[in-house]
Amino acid sequence: MTEDHDVLMRLLEQRHSCRSFAPNPVDEKTLQILSRAFALAPQAGGERNLHCRFITDRVAIRNLAERGQAAFAAFCPSIPSPFIREETMHYGENFFWFGDAPVLAVVTCRKVPAFLENAAGHKATLVWGGELSAAMAAFSLLLTAETLGLGACCLTGPLIVWREMESLLDISKRDSLTLLIALGHKRIST
């Protein structure tokens, strides 16, 4: 085994989801490093069908979380089964905590082309690879954040109200919101 392997294994062992951030902002140079790590990740099919943008406006992030929570609250009563409605409400209690994050990374991927949906049916998403590529790129970003001393947490729960989230984030009709990543300097417990 090489020294690089040992370093990577330590990094993998120490990285964990962080949901509590210090109030100080993340500087532009750090965001550029994270953006490069995202772009360098392998992508399924060799297609560059991903995009990552960083929201650093704290008011906009808080507004997004609050409006997402409101959309979720409005969505739940429409679930016909009381059991499924209750489980969904419980499951979603922690979806919108990211309002206090200094940075929110918004990851989108190109929607599956219609020809591929027709050819591959329910497997079209896997064949297209956009979501798999997003997972690999997010992992690259998460590991890089750890090397920079940042905490991060990958979020897919808010996608339960994906239509509202895509509208609030002004996502292009040709793209699909794939995941969010809350980022910031780790809050040091005393």
C-alpha positions in Angstrom: 0.0 0.0 0.0 1.1 3.5 -0.7 1.1 6.6 1.5 -1.6 8.1 -0.8 -3.8 5.1 0.0 -3.3 5.6 3.7 -4.2 9.3 3.4 -7.3 8.5 1.4 -8.4 5.9 3.9 -8.0 8.3 6.8 -10.0 10.9 4.9 -12.8 8.4 4.2 -12.8 7.4 7.9 -13.0 11.0 9.2 -15.5 12.4 6.8 -19.0 12.6 8.1 -22.1 14.6 7.4 -22.0 18.0 9.0 -25.2 19.9 9.8 -23.9 22.6 12.1 -21.8 25.4 10.6 -19.8 28.3 11.9 -21.2 31.7 10.8 -18.1 32.7 8.8 -18.5 32.7 5.0 -16.6 30.4 2.6 -14.3 32.4 0.4 -14.4 32.5 -3.4 -11.1 30.7 -3.9 -12.4 27.7 -1.8 -15.6 27.6 -3.9 -13.4 27.5 -7.1 -11.5 24.6 -5.7 -14.7 22.7 -4.9 -16.1 23.5 -8.4 -12.9 22.1 -10.0 -13.2 18.9 -7.8 -16.8 18.5 -9.0 -15.8 19.0 -12.6 -12.9 16.5 -12.4 -15.1 13.6 -11.2 -15.8 10.7 -13.5 -19.1 10.9 -15.4 -21.1 8.0 -16.7 -21.1 7.7 -20.4 -18.4 10.3 -20.7 -21.1 13.0 -21.0 -20.7 16.4 -19.3 -24.4 16.6 -18.4 -23.9 18.0 -14.9 -23.8 21.5 -13.4 -23.1 22.7 -9.9 -23.7 26.3 -8.8 -23.1 27.7 -5.3 -25.6 29.9 -3.5 -23.8 32.1 -0.9 -26.5 34.6 -0.2 -27.6 33.6 3.4 -31.0 35.2 3.0 -31.7 33.3 -0.3 -30.6 30.0 1.3 -32.9 30.6 4.4 -35.8 31.6 2.1 -35.3 28.5 0.0 -35.4 26.3 3.1 -38.5 28.0 4.4 -40.3 27.9 1.1 -39.3 24.3 0.6 -40.7 23.4 4.1 -43.9 25.2 3.3 -44.3 23.3 0.0 -43.6 20.0 1.8 -46.3 20.9 4.5 -48.8 21.7 1.7 -47.8 18.4 -0.1 -48.4 16.0 2.8 -52.2 16.4 3.2 -52.6 15.3 -0.4 -51.3 11.8 0.5 -54.4 9.6 0.6 -53.2 6.9 3.1 -53.1 8.1 6.7 -50.2 5.7 7.4 -48.1 6.8 4.4 -48.9 10.5 5.1 -47.8 10.2 8.8 -44.6 8.4 7.8 -43.8 10.9 5.1 -44.4 13.8 7.5 -42.1 12.2 10.0 -39.5 11.4 7.3 -39.5 14.9 6.1 -39.0 16.6 9.4 -35.3 17.0 8.7 -35.4 17.9 5.0 -35.1 21.6 5.3 -32.6 22.3 8.1 -30.1 23.7 5.6 -31.4 27.3 6.0 -28.4 28.2 8.2 -25.7 26.8 5.9 -23.3 29.5 4.6 -23.2 27.8 1.1 -25.7 25.7 -0.7 -24.4 23.7 -3.8 -27.2 23.1 -6.3 -26.5 20.1 -8.5 -28.5 19.6 -11.7 -28.2 17.1 -14.5 -29.5 17.1 -18.0 -32.9 15.2 -18.3 -32.9 11.9 -20.0 -33.5 12.4 -23.8 -36.8 11.2 -25.1 -35.2 8.7 -27.5 -33.5 7.0 -24.6 -36.7 6.8 -22.6 -38.3 5.1 -25.5 -35.4 2.7 -26.1 -34.5 1.8 -22.5 -37.9 2.2 -20.7 -37.6 2.4 -16.9 -33.8 1.8 -17.1 -33.3 5.0 -19.1 -32.1 7.0 -16.1 -29.4 4.4 -15.4 -28.4 4.2 -19.0 -28.2 8.0 -19.2 -26.2 8.1 -16.0 -26.9 11.7 -15.0 -27.8 10.8 -11.4 -24.9 8.4 -11.1 -22.6 11.0 -12.4 -24.0 13.5 -9.9 -23.3 11.1 -7.1 -19.7 10.6 -8.1 -19.2 14.4 -8.5 -20.8 15.1 -5.2 -18.5 12.6 -3.5 -15.5 14.3 -5.1 -16.8 17.6 -3.8 -17.5 16.2 -0.3 -14.0 14.7 0.0 -12.4 17.9 -1.2 -14.5 19.9 1.3 -13.1 17.7 4.0 -9.5 18.3 2.9 -10.2 22.1 3.1 -11.6 21.8 6.7 -15.2 22.3 5.6 -18.2 20.4 6.7 -20.8 19.3 4.2 -24.0 17.3 4.0 -25.6 15.9 0.8 -29.4 16.4 0.7 -31.9 14.6 -1.5 -34.9 14.8 0.9 -36.0 18.2 -0.4 -36.5 16.6 -3.8 -39.8 15.2 -2.5 -41.1 18.6 -3.6 -38.9 18.8 -6.6 -41.3 20.9 -8.8 -41.4 23.7 -6.2 -37.6 23.4 -5.5 -36.8 23.6 -9.3 -39.1 26.6 -9.6 -37.6 28.4 -6.6 -34.1 27.7 -7.9 -35.0 28.7 -11.5 -33.8 25.3 -12.9 -33.8 25.1 -16.7 -36.6 22.9 -18.2 -33.9 20.8 -19.9 -32.3 20.0 -16.5 -33.4 18.2 -13.4 -32.5 19.1 -9.8 -30.5 16.1 -8.6 -29.2 17.0 -5.1 -28.2 19.8 -2.8 -25.1 20.0 -0.6 -25.0 22.2 2.4 -21.4 23.5 3.0 -19.6 25.6 5.6 -16.9 25.8 8.1 -17.5 23.2 10.8 -18.9 24.6 14.1 -16.4 23.7 16.9 -18.2 22.3 19.9 -17.0 23.7 23.3 
